[in-house]
Amino acid sequence: MLDRDGFRPNVGIILLNQKNQVFWGKRIRTHSWQFPQGGIDRGETPEQAMYRELNEEVGLHPEHVRIVARTRDWLRYEVPDRYIRREARGHYKGQKQIWFLLQLMAQDWHLNLRATDHPEFDAWRWNDYWVPLDAVVEFKRGVYEMALTELARFLPRTDHRNRFLRQGHRPRETDHLHHLPSPGQGLELPPGASFDPDPQAAVDSKSRTEPQGQ
């Protein structure tokens, strides 16, 4: 579904934890990192598409998040011809996106990269809000910067840093990292990244060990 200018409607998702760090996902079998995103199907609103993509790409449901804000207008990026299928060249130009800023209201273990049989990510981490754009495919960097800048003023207030100062010590670099099982041999990830070959196994294991009826 393209508009008259050749842009496909799309949604982007910036997912925050309680420390205002963002979900940062490594695209499967690549070295690129990005936020969850996906196309808006015919008949869907941007919000409906956002919830569907949230579930398909990271396994979360509407009750696991709250909407903090969204961009006012479409943000566009053009896709270079070498990334476009041959049959789409000449009429497909790129993506136009509405970006949503969400806050996670559930536990980290609700995140599931294998919620479908066509996963988008094979690793993830919590990253500082201003993500390293050099890890993003080049043609998306401008839109990322625009979305992060527009939504930054809606970040929930947090006293995480003040808590450390009141206790008389500085936060360690590792305090903000989320760790899952160690990456497979030969897989290179940045410091603090989490390799997630089968996150559902961790959820199943947790459910077997939790007491029932509580």
C-alpha positions in Angstrom: 0.0 0.0 0.0 1.8 3.1 -1.3 0.7 6.8 -1.2 0.7 8.9 -4.4 4.4 9.8 -3.8 5.5 6.2 -3.5 5.9 6.0 0.3 4.6 3.1 2.3 2.8 4.0 5.6 4.8 2.6 8.5 5.1 2.8 12.3 8.2 3.1 14.4 8.4 2.2 18.1 10.7 3.6 20.8 10.2 1.4 23.9 11.4 2.8 27.2 12.1 0.9 30.5 11.7 2.6 33.9 15.2 4.2 33.6 14.3 5.8 30.2 16.6 3.5 28.4 15.4 2.2 25.0 15.0 -1.2 23.5 17.7 -1.6 20.9 17.4 -4.6 18.6 20.0 -6.3 16.3 18.5 -7.2 13.0 18.7 -10.9 12.5 21.9 -12.1 10.7 23.2 -8.6 10.2 25.4 -6.1 12.1 22.7 -3.3 12.0 20.7 -2.3 15.1 17.4 -0.5 15.1 14.0 0.1 16.8 11.0 -2.1 16.1 9.0 -0.9 13.1 6.7 -2.2 10.4 4.1 -1.4 7.8 0.5 -0.3 8.3 -1.9 -2.7 6.7 -4.9 -1.6 4.7 -7.7 -0.6 7.1 -5.4 -0.3 10.1 -4.9 2.9 12.1 -1.3 3.7 13.1 -2.0 2.7 16.7 -3.4 -0.6 15.7 -0.4 -1.3 13.5 1.9 -0.3 16.3 0.4 -2.8 18.7 0.5 -5.6 16.0 4.2 -4.9 15.3 5.0 -4.7 19.0 3.6 -8.2 19.4 5.2 -9.6 16.3 8.7 -8.2 16.8 9.1 -8.2 20.6 6.2 -10.3 21.9 4.5 -7.6 24.0 0.7 -7.0 24.3 -1.1 -3.7 24.9 -1.3 -4.3 28.6 2.5 -4.5 28.8 3.0 -0.9 27.7 1.6 2.6 27.9 1.6 5.2 25.1 3.7 8.2 26.2 3.6 10.2 23.0 3.7 10.0 19.2 5.0 12.2 16.4 2.6 14.8 15.1 3.3 14.1 11.4 4.7 11.5 9.0 8.5 11.3 9.0 9.9 10.0 5.7 13.0 8.3 4.4 13.9 7.2 0.9 15.3 3.7 0.3 18.3 3.4 -2.1 17.6 1.4 -5.3 20.0 -1.4 -4.3 17.7 -2.2 -1.4 14.5 -2.2 -3.5 13.2 -5.3 -5.2 13.5 -5.0 -9.0 9.8 -5.3 -9.6 9.1 -2.4 -7.2 11.7 0.1 -8.6 10.2 3.1 -10.2 7.1 3.3 -8.1 8.3 2.4 -4.5 10.3 5.3 -3.0 10.6 4.6 0.7 8.7 4.7 4.0 6.7 7.4 5.8 6.4 6.7 9.6 4.5 7.7 12.7 6.7 7.1 15.7 5.3 6.0 19.1 7.1 6.5 22.4 6.1 3.7 24.8 6.9 2.8 28.3 7.3 -0.8 29.4 4.9 -1.6 32.3 5.8 -5.3 32.5 9.0 -7.2 33.3 11.9 -7.7 30.9 11.1 -11.4 30.6 7.9 -10.6 28.8 10.0 -9.6 25.8 10.1 -12.4 23.3 12.0 -12.1 20.0 10.5 -15.4 18.7 6.8 -14.5 19.0 6.4 -15.4 15.4 8.2 -17.7 13.0 9.8 -14.8 11.1 11.7 -12.9 13.8 13.2 -9.5 13.1 15.9 -9.5 15.8 18.4 -12.0 17.1 19.8 -9.9 20.0 18.7 -6.9 22.0 19.8 -4.6 24.8 18.7 -1.6 26.9 20.5 1.4 25.5 20.7 5.1 26.5 18.0 7.1 24.8 20.3 8.8 22.3 21.2 5.6 20.5 24.5 5.3 18.4 23.2 6.2 14.9 26.3 4.8 13.3 24.9 1.3 14.1 21.8 2.2 12.1 21.6 1.6 8.3 22.6 4.9 6.8 19.4 5.9 5.0 17.3 5.6 8.3 19.6 7.8 10.4 17.9 11.1 9.6 14.4 9.8 10.6 15.8 8.3 13.8 17.3 11.7 14.8 14.1 13.5 14.0 11.9 11.0 16.0 14.2 11.0 19.0 14.4 14.8 19.0 10.7 15.3 18.7 9.8 12.8 21.4 12.6 13.6 23.9 10.5 16.3 25.6 7.9 13.6 26.6 10.4 11.4 28.5 9.0 10.5 31.9 10.8 12.0 34.8 13.2 9.7 36.6 15.4 10.2 39.7 17.6 7.2 38.9 20.8 9.4 38.9 19.8 11.2 42.1 19.3 7.9 43.9 22.9 7.1 43.3 24.0 10.5 44.4 22.0 10.3 47.6 23.6 7.0 48.4 27.1 8.5 48.0 28.4 6.6 45.0 28.3 6.9 41.2 26.4 4.5 39.0 28.5 1.8 37.4 28.5 1.4 33.6 27.0 -2.1 34.1 24.1 -0.9 36.2 22.0 -0.1 33.0 22.8 -3.3 31.1 20.3 -6.2 30.7 21.9 -9.6 30.3 20.5 -12.7 28.7 22.4 -15.9 28.0 25.9 -15.5 26.5 26.1 -15.0 22.8 26.9 -18.0 20.6 30.5 -18.6 19.6 31.7 -16.3 16.9 28.9 -13.8 17.3 30.2 -10.3 18.0 28.0 -7.9 19.9 28.7 -4.5 21.5 29.3 -4.3 25.2 26.1 -5.1 27.2 24.2 -6.6 24.3 22.1 -9.7 24.8 21.9 -12.7 22.4 18.4 -14.2 22.4 18.4 -17.5 20.5 15.2 -18.7 22.1 13.7 -16.3 24.7 10.6 -18.4 25.0 12.6 -21.0 26.8 13.4 -18.6 29.6 9.7 -17.8 30.0 8.7 -21.5 30.0 11.4 -22.2 32.6 10.2 -19.3 34.8 6.6 -20.5 34.7 7.6 -24.0 35.8 9.5 -22.7 38.8 6.9 -20.1 40.0 4.5 -21.3 42.7 1.0 -21.7 41.5 -2.2 -20.1 42.9 -0.5 -16.9 44.0 
